[in-house]
Amino acid sequence: MVTYQDFLTAPDRTAFVKSCIEKHKASSLYQTALLADEYDRHENRTIKRYQKVIHDLTGAAIPDIWGANYKMASRFFSRFIAQENQYLLGNGITWNEPSTEKKLGKNFDTKMQKLGRMALSGGVSFGFWNMDHLEPFSVLEFAPLYDEENGALMAGVRWWQIDPSKPLRATLYEVDGYTEYQWDKDHSGGFILYDKRAYKLNKKESVVDGVIYNGENYPAFPIVPLWGNPHRQSEIVGLQEQIDCYDLIKSGYANNVDEGSLIYWTLNGAGGMDNVDLAEFVKKMKTLHAATMDDGVNAESHQLEAPYESREALLKKLRSDLYEDAMALDTQNIASGAVTATQIKAAYEPLNSKTDEYEYCVCEFLEGLLKIAGIEDEPTFTRSVLVNTQEEIQTLAQVTQYLDDEYITRKILNLLGDGDSAEDVLKRMAANELDRGGNDDSEDDSATDEE
């Protein structure tokens, strides 16, 4: 692992930046994040590389290019991290001060969702506060340099290369500014593309001196790590093997169905055929689906049905175990039938517990980010949950005498999925109440005049 102290003692900064990228790519953190990224993009490594084999007469294994070889990759991992991330950040972050949202820049909530998903997948992601907005970095593009003494992030290298035939670009971020580097497409001839510059560039103009630029930096290193969980590891850890098992069984099940279950042949009157002849016969039946037979030789096929009950039971068990181990919400358990609010809350409890730990990591990240941006505020989160709307409204109706009209109105509209219209509804209710009050006063006046 390359540290901040290694950077301080490096004699050649250009060579160090290149070496830092290479060593980061070789680290277990990067390799695990790369694996998780493949599963997140529906390119499960194990099933993608799986190849059916058959054994020839000598017992040697050769690729089976004749039979079905489905490679169906499941999307469990992508579903799990998307569910957890959107459960916490899907409704955006609420701030105590109305001005905070504007200070954090355009699309801050969207960038936080992107940053959070990368943290859950790769174990950690990095948020760069760039003047007036947040820029999310993945661990697959940013090599951190931590301080050996206190573990704080003190510097880092972000790199990119749009194509192997194009130059490699990298930016070295330090506390007092950033420097940009470039290498040729063969990664040779590295040089400084732009010298170190301050993060903030102030522009001043005067008649005498003309345009003057003055650099300024932040009170701390402007890149903050966001960990996906307290273990500081990718969510793929512990789930990959179960996902692979599910994919292999499901694909093998489909292969058997495609091949018409298991078929074997008996040849009557073919006692003169040796193993080579038999193998040639089977090969022709698989490839040509036809074969010529000598007089007096009869071929008869037999079919063995694949045991599907055990496979379906195992797939169901694996699916249940995956949701349990991932502490995710399986909507199949609450989608069918009439479920009570208590049952819904119980189904959400594992996801709530896991998201609580994730929320701690997000709050820690936001605390560091707000300090750099010079903002004093505290975040709150609104989680999206399924509810039994009818039961919730009935519960509200039973306690209306203890609550005010505004709370009841907002609560019901939120349950109905129309919370944005609460202000308009409350205004109309207030106007109607005022009209009724005015009409009552007019009737009283009329009665008094008649008297």
Secondary structure, DSSP 8 states (H G I E B T S, - for coil): ---HHHHHT-S-HHHHHHHHHHHHHTSHHHHHHHHHHHHHTT--HHHHH---EEE-TTS-EEE--SS--------HHHHHHHHHHHHHHTT-EEESSHHHHHHT-TTHHHHHHHHHHHHHHHSEEEEEEETTEEEEEETTTEEEEE-TTT--EEEEEEEE-SSTTS-EEEEEEETTEEEEEEE-TTS-S-EEEEEEE-SEEEEEEETTTEEEEEEE--SS-SEEEEESSTT-S-TTTTTHHHHHHHHHHHHHHHHHHHTTSEEEEEEET-TT--HHHHHHHHHHHHHTS-----TT-EEEEEEE---HHHHHHHHHHHHHHHHHHTT---THHHHSS---HHHHHHHHHHHHHHHHHHHHHHHHHHHHHHHHHT----EEE-------HHHHHHHHHHTGGGS-HHHHHHHHHHHTT-GGGHHHHHHHHHHHHHHHHHHHHHHHHHHHHH-
